[in-house]
C-alpha cells in the first residue's frame, strides 16, 4: 500500500500530547532578546491544533524579558536559580509542591521564592506542581504561555533521593524515583519544548548528580534515575539540535548546602559544603551559549576548569568568592 503519512490516530495522539521544543534567546545582557526569537524553525514538529493560531494572537513580543521556568524552586538549588536568574533580568516561574497554602515539613515554599524574584524587580509566578502528574505539567505549560507568553529557559531541578537498600524497599519507592527524576523532566520537555520550537529558540537545563556515576552513593534508585536523566539529555539534544533548542545537563559532583540538608541533618558540619550559587553560575553560563551547544553533560568541576563558574564557593570561604563575572564571560570550550 502507498505511504499515506500519519493517520487519524497519529494526529489524535499528537493533539493529546501537546507540542515539543524549547525557547530562549542567547542573552548578551539582562533581558536582551536576540533575533532568533523571530525564527519560525518548526520543521519536523507536529503542533497540536490549539497552537495553530495566527501570529497576532500570540503574546510573545521580541524584546520582552526572557522567562525561566524552574521546578523544585521552593528551596535549595531551585530557589537559588530563581534568585540569580531574576538578578540576570529574567522573569521567573517558580514550581514545586510546597506552597504557602500547602507547605511540606521542609522549610521553604514557591511563594517565598517568588517574592524574592519580585523584590528583585522581576515578574514571578508561584505555582504548585507535582511533576509526576503529566496533566498538572500540561496545565502549567498552558498557564505559563497564557500569562507570560514564552519560556526561554526550562530548568528541571525537582528530584527525590530515596534512602535504603533497593531489595529492602517496596517497588513503589522505585517507581516514585522514576516518576519524579525521569518522567517529570520528560513531561516538562514534552509540554514546553514544542512551543519553544515554534518560537524559534530555547534551552533546557537538566540537573544531575555525581551519584549518576557513583553507585556507592547508596541510593541506587537515585543513581539509576540520574544516569537516565543524563542519557535523556543527550538523546533530546540530538533530536532537537536542528530545531534551535539546546538541551544540556549540569552534574553536581560535590556537596552543596540547602535548607533540606540543614533540616534533615542538623548535626552535620556544612562549612565544607559549597553554596548553591555555583549552580546558578553554571546554569546562567549555559543560558548564554549558542543554541548549537547541546547534548552536553557537564560536571561542575569540569566547568570550573573551563572558567564557566567561580573557582571557589565553599561556605567557609564566602568572603573570597569573587563576583562571579566568569559565568558566561568566556568562549565555549568544545
C-alpha positions as CSV (number, residue, x, y, z in Angstrom):
1,X,0.0,0.0,0.0
2,X,1.2,3.5,-0.6
3,X,2.5,5.5,2.3
4,X,-0.3,8.0,3.2
5,X,1.6,9.6,6.1
6,X,0.3,9.7,9.6
7,X,-3.3,8.6,10.1
8,X,-6.1,9.9,12.2
9,X,-4.8,8.0,15.2
10,X,-1.4,9.7,15.0
11,X,-2.9,13.1,14.6
12,X,-5.2,12.5,17.6
13,X,-2.3,11.4,19.7
14,X,-0.3,14.4,18.7
15,X,-3.1,16.7,19.8
16,X,-3.3,14.9,23.1
17,X,0.4,15.2,23.7
18,X,0.9,18.9,23.1
19,X,4.0,20.4,21.4
20,X,7.7,19.8,21.9
21,X,10.8,22.2,21.7
22,X,12.4,24.9,23.8
23,X,12.7,28.7,23.6
24,X,15.3,31.1,24.8
25,X,17.4,33.9,23.3
26,X,21.2,33.8,23.6
27,X,21.4,36.6,26.1
28,X,24.2,39.2,25.9
29,X,22.8,41.1,28.9
30,X,19.9,41.3,31.3
31,X,16.7,40.9,29.3
32,X,18.3,41.2,25.9
33,X,16.5,39.2,23.2
34,X,18.2,38.1,20.1
35,X,17.0,37.9,16.5
36,X,16.5,34.2,16.9
37,X,13.3,34.9,18.8
38,X,11.7,35.7,15.5
39,X,12.8,32.5,13.7
40,X,10.0,30.1,12.7
41,X,12.0,26.9,12.9
42,X,9.2,24.4,13.3
43,X,10.2,21.9,10.6
44,X,9.7,18.3,11.6
45,X,7.5,19.1,14.6
46,X,3.7,18.4,14.6
47,X,2.0,21.1,16.7
48,X,-1.4,20.4,18.2
49,X,-4.3,22.2,16.6
50,X,-4.8,24.5,19.6
51,X,-1.4,26.0,18.8
52,X,-2.1,26.7,15.2
53,X,-3.1,30.3,15.8
54,X,-2.4,33.5,13.9
55,X,0.7,35.3,15.0
56,X,-1.4,38.3,16.1
57,X,-2.9,36.2,18.9
58,X,0.5,35.2,20.4
59,X,1.6,37.0,23.5
60,X,5.3,36.8,22.7
61,X,6.9,40.1,21.7
62,X,10.5,40.5,20.8
63,X,12.3,42.5,23.4
64,X,10.1,41.2,26.4
65,X,12.1,40.0,29.4
66,X,13.1,36.4,29.0
67,X,11.3,33.8,31.2
68,X,12.9,31.0,33.2
69,X,10.7,28.1,34.4
70,X,12.2,26.2,37.3
71,X,10.9,23.1,39.0
72,X,11.8,22.3,42.7
73,X,12.0,26.1,43.3
74,X,10.9,26.2,46.9
75,X,14.3,25.8,48.5
76,X,18.0,25.0,47.9
77,X,19.4,25.0,44.4
78,X,16.0,25.7,42.8
79,X,15.5,28.8,45.0
80,X,19.0,30.0,44.1
81,X,18.3,29.5,40.4
82,X,15.2,31.7,40.8
83,X,17.0,34.5,42.7
84,X,20.0,34.6,40.3
85,X,18.0,34.4,37.1
86,X,15.9,37.3,38.3
87,X,19.1,39.2,39.0
88,X,20.2,38.5,35.4
89,X,16.9,40.0,34.0
90,X,14.6,37.0,33.8
91,X,11.0,36.8,34.8
92,X,10.7,33.5,36.7
93,X,8.1,30.8,37.1
94,X,8.6,29.0,40.4
95,X,7.2,25.5,40.6
96,X,7.2,23.0,43.5
97,X,4.8,21.1,45.7
98,X,5.4,23.3,48.7
99,X,3.2,26.4,48.7
100,X,2.0,28.8,51.5
101,X,-1.4,27.1,51.3
102,X,0.1,23.6,51.3
103,X,3.5,23.6,53.0
104,X,5.6,20.4,53.5
105,X,7.7,19.5,56.5
106,X,10.8,21.0,54.9
107,X,11.3,24.8,55.1
108,X,10.5,27.0,52.0
109,X,7.7,27.5,49.6
110,X,7.4,28.6,46.0
111,X,5.5,31.7,47.3
112,X,8.5,32.7,49.3
113,X,10.8,32.2,46.4
114,X,8.6,34.2,44.1
115,X,8.6,37.1,46.5
116,X,12.4,37.2,46.3
117,X,12.0,37.4,42.5
118,X,9.6,40.3,42.8
119,X,11.9,42.0,45.3
120,X,14.5,42.0,42.5
121,X,12.1,43.9,40.3
122,X,11.0,40.9,38.1
123,X,7.7,39.3,37.4
124,X,7.1,35.9,39.1
125,X,4.5,33.2,39.1
126,X,4.4,30.8,42.1
127,X,2.5,27.7,41.1
128,X,2.1,24.3,42.8
129,X,3.2,21.3,40.7
130,X,3.8,17.6,41.2
131,X,6.0,16.7,38.3
132,X,4.9,13.1,38.4
133,X,1.4,14.1,37.1
134,X,1.5,14.8,33.4
135,X,-1.9,16.5,33.5
136,X,-0.5,19.1,36.0
137,X,2.5,19.7,33.8
138,X,0.4,20.3,30.8
139,X,-1.8,22.7,32.7
140,X,1.3,24.6,33.9
141,X,2.6,24.9,30.4
142,X,-0.7,26.3,29.3
143,X,-0.8,28.9,32.1
144,X,2.8,30.0,31.6
145,X,2.2,30.7,27.9
146,X,-1.2,32.3,28.6
147,X,0.2,34.7,31.3
148,X,3.8,35.3,30.2
149,X,3.8,34.3,26.6
150,X,7.1,32.5,26.5
151,X,9.6,30.2,28.1
152,X,13.2,30.8,27.3
153,X,14.9,28.5,29.8
154,X,13.4,25.4,31.4
155,X,15.3,24.1,34.4
156,X,14.4,20.6,35.5
157,X,15.6,20.7,39.1
158,X,13.0,18.8,41.1
159,X,14.2,15.4,42.3
160,X,13.9,12.9,45.1
161,X,16.6,10.7,46.7
162,X,15.1,7.7,48.5
163,X,17.3,6.2,51.2
164,X,17.6,2.4,51.8
165,X,18.8,-0.7,50.1
166,X,17.0,-1.5,46.8
167,X,15.9,-5.0,47.7
168,X,14.6,-3.9,51.1
169,X,12.3,-1.2,49.7
170,X,8.9,-1.7,48.2
171,X,8.9,-1.4,44.4
172,X,6.5,1.6,44.8
173,X,9.5,3.6,46.1
174,X,11.5,2.7,42.9
175,X,8.6,3.8,40.8
176,X,8.4,7.1,42.7
177,X,12.0,7.8,42.0
178,X,11.5,7.1,38.3
179,X,8.4,9.2,38.2
180,X,10.0,12.3,39.8
181,X,13.5,12.1,38.5
182,X,13.0,10.8,34.9
183,X,9.3,11.1,33.9
184,X,9.0,14.5,35.5
185,X,11.7,16.1,33.3
186,X,10.4,14.2,30.3
187,X,6.8,15.6,30.9
188,X,8.2,19.1,31.3
189,X,10.1,18.8,28.0
190,X,7.2,17.2,26.3
191,X,4.8,20.1,27.0
192,X,7.2,23.0,26.8
193,X,9.6,22.1,24.1
194,X,7.2,22.1,21.1
195,X,6.1,25.6,21.9
196,X,9.7,26.7,22.1
197,X,10.4,25.1,18.7
198,X,7.5,27.1,17.4
199,X,9.1,30.3,19.0
200,X,12.4,29.6,17.3
201,X,14.8,29.0,20.2
202,X,15.0,27.7,23.7
203,X,17.1,26.0,26.3
204,X,16.5,23.1,28.7
205,X,18.9,22.6,31.6
206,X,18.6,19.3,33.5
207,X,20.1,18.9,36.9
208,X,22.0,15.6,37.6
209,X,24.3,14.5,40.4
210,X,27.7,12.8,40.9
211,X,25.6,9.9,42.2
212,X,24.9,9.1,38.5
213,X,28.4,7.7,38.2
214,X,28.9,6.6,41.8
215,X,26.8,3.5,42.7
216,X,28.5,3.6,46.2
217,X,26.4,6.6,46.9
218,X,24.0,4.1,48.5
219,X,20.7,5.2,46.9
220,X,20.6,3.1,43.8
221,X,17.3,4.4,42.5
222,X,18.8,7.9,42.6
223,X,21.9,6.7,40.8
224,X,19.9,5.0,38.1
225,X,17.5,7.8,37.6
226,X,20.2,10.5,37.4
227,X,22.1,8.4,34.9
228,X,18.9,8.0,32.9
229,X,18.4,11.8,33.0
230,X,21.8,12.3,31.6
231,X,21.0,9.9,28.7
232,X,17.7,11.7,28.2
233,X,19.6,14.9,27.9
234,X,22.0,13.5,25.3
235,X,19.1,12.0,23.3
236,X,16.9,15.1,23.4
237,X,19.9,17.2,22.5
238,X,20.3,15.1,19.4
239,X,16.6,15.1,18.5
240,X,16.2,18.9,18.8
241,X,19.6,20.0,17.5
242,X,18.1,21.1,14.2
243,X,15.2,22.8,15.9
244,X,17.1,25.7,17.6
245,X,16.6,24.1,21.0
246,X,19.6,23.3,23.2
247,X,19.3,20.6,25.9
248,X,22.1,20.3,28.4
249,X,22.7,18.8,31.8
250,X,24.7,20.0,34.9
251,X,26.2,17.3,37.1
252,X,26.7,18.5,40.6
253,X,29.6,16.4,41.8
254,X,30.1,17.7,45.3
255,X,28.0,18.6,48.3
256,X,26.0,21.9,48.1
257,X,24.2,23.4,51.1
258,X,20.4,23.5,51.1
259,X,17.6,24.0,53.6
260,X,16.9,20.3,53.2
261,X,20.3,19.4,54.5
262,X,20.0,21.8,57.4
263,X,16.6,20.3,58.3
264,X,17.3,16.6,57.9
265,X,21.0,16.6,59.0
266,X,21.1,19.3,61.7
267,X,24.4,18.0,63.2
268,X,26.4,17.8,60.0
269,X,29.2,20.4,59.6
270,X,28.4,22.1,56.3
271,X,31.3,24.6,56.3
272,X,33.0,22.5,53.6
273,X,29.8,22.4,51.5
274,X,29.6,24.8,48.6
275,X,26.9,27.4,48.2
276,X,24.2,26.7,45.6
277,X,25.3,29.9,43.8
278,X,27.8,27.8,41.9
279,X,24.9,26.0,40.2
280,X,23.4,29.4,39.1
281,X,26.8,30.3,37.7
282,X,26.7,27.1,35.6
283,X,23.0,27.5,34.5
284,X,23.5,31.1,33.5
285,X,26.6,30.2,31.6
286,X,24.7,27.6,29.6
287,X,21.8,30.0,29.0
288,X,24.3,32.3,27.2
289,X,25.9,29.7,24.9
290,X,24.9,29.3,21.2
291,X,22.0,27.0,20.6
292,X,24.2,24.5,18.8
293,X,25.9,23.9,22.1
294,X,23.7,21.0,23.1
295,X,23.5,17.4,24.3
296,X,26.3,18.1,26.9
297,X,26.6,16.6,30.4
298,X,28.9,18.9,32.3
299,X,30.2,18.3,35.8
300,X,30.7,21.4,38.0
301,X,34.4,20.6,38.4
302,X,34.7,20.4,34.6
303,X,33.0,23.8,34.3
304,X,35.5,25.2,36.7
305,X,38.3,24.1,34.5
306,X,36.5,25.8,31.6
307,X,36.2,29.0,33.5
308,X,32.4,28.9,33.4
309,X,31.8,29.1,37.2
310,X,33.6,30.6,40.1
311,X,36.6,28.7,41.3
312,X,35.5,28.6,45.0
313,X,32.1,28.8,46.5
314,X,32.8,27.0,49.8
315,X,30.6,28.3,52.6
316,X,33.7,28.6,54.8
317,X,35.4,30.9,52.3
318,X,32.4,33.1,51.4
319,X,34.4,36.3,51.7
320,X,36.8,35.3,49.0
321,X,34.5,34.0,46.3
322,X,34.8,36.8,43.8
323,X,32.0,38.5,41.9
324,X,31.1,35.6,39.6
325,X,31.9,37.5,36.4
326,X,33.4,34.4,34.9
327,X,29.9,32.9,34.3
328,X,29.2,33.3,30.6
329,X,32.2,35.6,30.1
330,X,34.4,33.2,28.2
331,X,34.1,31.4,24.9
332,X,32.7,27.9,24.9
333,X,35.4,25.2,25.1
334,X,34.1,22.3,23.0
